[in-house]
């Protein structure tokens, strides 16, 4: 069985989709940045656990903090792409998405000094109506994606997508999709586990239960985290009640929970996990109707 994966979506607290209605992209440079210090804290935490992971880096961050990208690579982690402007893909035209992706890939590769093969969409925004993005990713030289979440959610998700890695053959070439982790209990509904807000907001016994179910079902765990999620001292932004609840709940607990989770199995980057080798072919239409 392939190893579990730890991944980090490298973005700052003011760049998240939850606050996109009150924070204009043109004003990002006016906010006090905390992404460099928070990412280094995660790097230290991974060093303490003896784990190497994949860092999906925002192009905007890579362009302003190239030394951070170089440090990620020098510590043995895999650099990958998280778009340039952190915009929801299904709100973009294909040409806008292509331009954003190529720009991000270029600045990350220049800073890293190595090629980038992995992509993760902002807020998992490869959904049924934006599956066209996978062909563009193949055109841009990506070999795998980790953007599809097989759950019901108000802003993302393809509930019928496979829960284990699968391969999609696009006209531009194949792309291996590594979906976010879910497990099943008492029926067919997929329950999310082990990442971001789900690790932070839900009780840890739930995370342990989900991990055990995944192991029994022989489905690898894909953990994701954001640097701002381990930063309880970050500036508070005004916003909708739901957005503030999702963003600020349990920030003090995240680092400890992540450390505990990393002790529950063997973790690595996507590059070294072996997930690509077990991916089964899947037609796009079948993926959305299972």
C-alpha positions in Angstrom: 0.0 0.0 0.0 1.4 3.5 -0.8 2.3 5.9 1.9 0.1 8.6 3.2 0.7 12.1 2.0 1.2 15.4 3.9 0.7 18.5 1.8 0.8 22.2 2.6 -1.1 24.9 0.7 1.2 27.9 1.0 -0.9 31.0 1.2 -1.4 33.9 3.6 -4.4 34.5 5.9 -5.7 37.4 3.7 -5.7 35.3 0.5 -8.3 32.7 1.4 -11.5 32.4 -0.4 -13.5 33.0 2.8 -12.4 36.7 2.7 -12.3 37.3 -1.0 -15.4 39.4 -0.8 -13.7 41.9 1.5 -10.1 41.7 0.5 -9.3 42.9 -3.0 -6.3 41.2 -4.7 -4.9 44.6 -5.6 -4.5 45.3 -1.9 -2.7 42.2 -0.9 0.6 44.0 -0.6 -0.9 46.3 2.0 -1.5 43.5 4.6 1.2 42.4 7.0 2.4 39.1 5.7 2.8 36.1 8.0 3.2 33.3 5.4 7.0 33.1 5.6 7.2 32.6 9.4 4.2 30.3 9.5 5.6 28.1 6.7 8.9 27.8 8.5 7.1 26.7 11.6 5.5 23.9 9.5 8.9 23.0 8.1 10.3 22.7 11.6 7.3 20.6 12.7 7.8 18.2 9.7 11.5 18.0 10.6 10.6 17.0 14.1 8.4 14.2 12.8 11.0 13.1 10.2 8.5 13.7 7.3 8.9 15.1 3.8 5.8 16.5 2.1 4.5 18.5 -0.9 4.1 22.2 -0.7 1.5 23.7 -3.1 2.8 27.3 -3.3 0.8 30.3 -4.4 2.7 32.0 -7.3 2.1 35.4 -5.7 4.0 34.1 -2.6 6.8 32.5 -4.6 7.4 35.7 -6.5 7.8 37.7 -3.3 9.5 35.1 -1.1 11.8 33.1 -3.4 14.1 32.3 -0.5 11.1 30.5 1.2 10.6 28.3 -1.9 14.3 27.5 -1.9 14.2 26.6 1.8 11.3 24.3 1.2 13.3 22.5 -1.5 16.5 22.5 0.4 14.8 20.7 3.3 13.8 17.9 1.0 10.2 18.7 0.2 8.4 18.7 -3.1 7.4 22.1 -4.7 4.1 22.2 -6.4 1.6 24.8 -7.7 -1.4 26.4 -6.0 -2.3 28.9 -8.8 -1.0 32.5 -8.9 -4.0 34.6 -7.7 -6.0 32.0 -5.7 -9.2 32.4 -7.7 -11.9 29.8 -8.0 -11.4 27.9 -11.3 -15.1 27.7 -12.1 -15.2 31.5 -12.0 -12.5 31.7 -14.7 -12.5 31.3 -18.5 -10.1 28.6 -19.8 -7.7 31.2 -21.1 -7.6 33.0 -17.8 -6.9 29.8 -16.0 -4.1 28.8 -18.5 -2.5 32.2 -18.1 -2.7 32.1 -14.3 -1.3 28.6 -14.1 1.6 29.2 -16.5 2.6 32.3 -14.6 2.5 30.5 -11.2 4.4 27.5 -12.5 7.1 29.7 -14.0 7.8 31.7 -10.9 7.7 28.6 -8.6 10.1 26.7 -10.8 12.5 29.7 -11.1 12.6 30.0 -7.3 12.8 26.3 -6.7 15.4 25.5 -9.4 13.5 22.4 -10.2 10.4 21.4 -12.3 6.9 21.4 -10.9 4.6 18.5 -11.7 1.7 18.8 -9.2 -1.2 21.2 -9.0 -3.9 21.9 -6.4 -6.8 24.3 -7.2 -7.7 27.1 -4.8 -10.5 25.8 -2.5 -10.6 22.5 -4.4 -12.4 24.3 -7.2 -12.1 21.6 -9.9 -15.8 20.6 -9.8 -18.0 19.1 -12.4 -18.4 22.4 -14.4 -14.6 23.0 -14.3 -13.3 19.6 -15.3 -12.0 21.2 -18.5 -9.1 22.5 -16.3 -7.5 19.0 -16.2 -6.7 19.2 -20.0 -5.1 22.6 -19.5 -3.0 21.2 -16.7 -1.8 18.4 -19.0 -1.0 21.0 -21.6 1.0 23.0 -19.0 3.2 20.0 -18.1 1.5 18.8 -14.9 1.4 15.1 -14.4 -0.9 15.0 -11.3 -3.6 17.1 -9.6 -5.0 17.1 -6.1 -8.0 19.3 -6.4 -11.1 17.0 -6.4 -12.9 16.5 -3.1 -15.5 13.6 -3.3 -17.9 15.2 -0.9 -21.0 17.5 -0.8 -19.9 21.1 0.1 -21.4 24.5 -0.5 -18.4 25.7 -2.5 -16.6 22.6 -3.9 -16.8 18.9 -4.3 -17.7 16.1 -6.7 -19.5 13.6 -4.5 -19.4 10.8 -7.0 -15.7 10.9 -7.8 -13.5 7.9 -6.8 -12.0 8.1 -3.4 -8.7 6.5 -4.4 -6.2 7.9 -6.9 -7.4 7.6 -10.6 -6.1 8.6 -14.0 -7.9 10.8 -16.4 -6.8 10.6 -20.1 -7.3 14.1 -21.6 -6.6 15.0 -25.3 -3.4 16.7 -24.0 -2.2 13.7 -22.1 -2.9 11.8 -18.9 -3.4 13.4 -15.4 -3.4 11.4 -12.2 -6.0 12.8 -9.8 -5.2 12.3 -6.1 -8.5 13.2 -4.3 -8.8 14.5 -0.8 -9.4 11.9 1.9 -12.8 10.7 2.8 -14.2 7.6 4.6 -17.5 5.9 4.8 -19.6 5.1 7.8 -23.2 3.7 7.9 -24.0 4.1 4.3 -22.5 5.5 1.1 -22.0 9.1 2.0 -18.3 10.2 2.0 -17.1 12.0 5.2 -14.0 14.3 4.9 -11.1 13.6 7.2 -7.5 14.7 8.0 -7.2 18.1 6.3 -7.4 21.8 7.0 -10.6 22.8 8.7 -11.7 19.2 9.2 -8.6 18.5 11.3 -8.9 21.8 13.1 -12.6 22.1 13.8 -13.7 18.5 14.3 -12.7 16.5 17.5 -9.6 14.4 17.2 -11.4 11.2 17.9 -13.2 11.7 14.6 -9.9 12.1 12.8 -8.6 8.9 14.4 -11.8 7.1 13.5 -11.5 8.2 9.9 -7.8 7.2 9.6 -8.6 3.7 10.9 -11.4 3.3 8.4 -9.2 4.4 5.6 -6.5 2.0 6.6 -9.1 -0.8 6.8 -10.3 0.1 3.3 -6.8 0.4 2.0 -7.3 4.0 0.9 -4.2 6.3 1.4 -4.7 9.4 3.6 -4.1 12.8 2.0 -3.5 15.4 4.7 -3.5 19.1 3.9 -2.8 22.1 6.0 -2.4 25.9 5.5 0.3 27.9 7.2 -2.2 30.4 8.7 -4.0 27.5 10.4 -1.2 27.2 13.0 -1.2 31.0 13.7 -3.6 32.0 16.4 -2.1 35.5 16.6 -2.9 36.5 13.0 -4.8 39.7 12.4 -8.6 39.3 12.6 -10.4 40.3 9.4 -14.1 41.2 9.4 -16.4 38.9 7.4 -19.5 36.8 7.3 -20.2 34.8 10.4 -19.8 31.5 8.5 -16.4 32.6 7.1 -15.1 33.7 10.4 -16.2 30.5 12.1 -14.5 28.4 9.5 -11.3 30.4 9.5 -10.6 31.1 13.2 -11.9 28.1 15.1 -9.2 26.1 17.0 -6.2 27.8 15.5 -4.3 27.1 18.8 -4.9 23.4 18.4 -3.9 22.8 14.8 -0.1 22.3 15.2 -0.5 19.8 18.0 -3.2 17.9 16.2 -1.0 17.8 13.0 1.9 16.4 15.0 -0.2 13.7 16.5 -1.7 12.8 13.1 1.8 12.5 11.6 2.6 9.8 14.2 -0.3 7.6 13.0 1.4 6.2 9.9 4.1 6.6 7.2 3.8 10.0 5.4 5.6 11.4 2.4 5.2 13.8 -0.5 3.0 13.0 -3.5 6.2 12.6 -5.5 7.5 9.7 -3.2 4.2 8.2 -2.0 3.6 5.6 -4.7 0.1 7.0 -5.4 0.7 7.5 -9.1 1.4 3.8 -9.5 -1.9 2.6 -8.2 -4.1 5.1 -10.1 -6.8 3.4 -12.2 -8.2 4.9 -15.4 -11.5 6.7 -15.1 -13.6 8.5 -17.7 -14.6 12.0 -16.8 -18.3 11.2 -17.2 -18.0 8.1 -15.0 -16.2 10.1 -12.3 -19.1 12.4 -11.8 -21.8 9.8 -11.8 -20.6 7.1 -9.5 
